[in-house]
């Protein structure tokens, strides 16, 4: 086209192909949200974010469980190891949410306090059964417990996967 001589004809509007769903990168995490078929098993009610998970002993972050893809679905949360390596978040606390709840895995049941500060999501045991449940789950990096706690956070605390920058589990009661 010679400059100044071409014309542009807009494509017809087709709402079935409109891209309302997005993939966004915010800081160090990638969030996928949507109901379009992207060539894989992505249910309509699913959101995925990649997050670092940490173990806290005596109020010190001592161990990195790893980086996991967190998939939020309507009825459950699933976490799976990710190939990414993410740093420990250092964002300032901007809010405070707390919920006392009972969590059950195939290893047992315990009372926990779930806290969110605007960046970090923390799981704290409230009774001896909860503390024992965390110790027993350490062999599998407490993945079952993380899934249950995150599901409660999303359904009862009003959090979304994109709200989180890191997930922490405390060994021992506060």
Helices and strands as residue ranges (DSSP letters): G 15-17, E 22-26, E 29-33, E 47-57, E 60-72, E 77-81, E 97-105, E 108-116, E 120-125, H 128-137, G 138-140, H 143-156, G 161-163, E 166-171
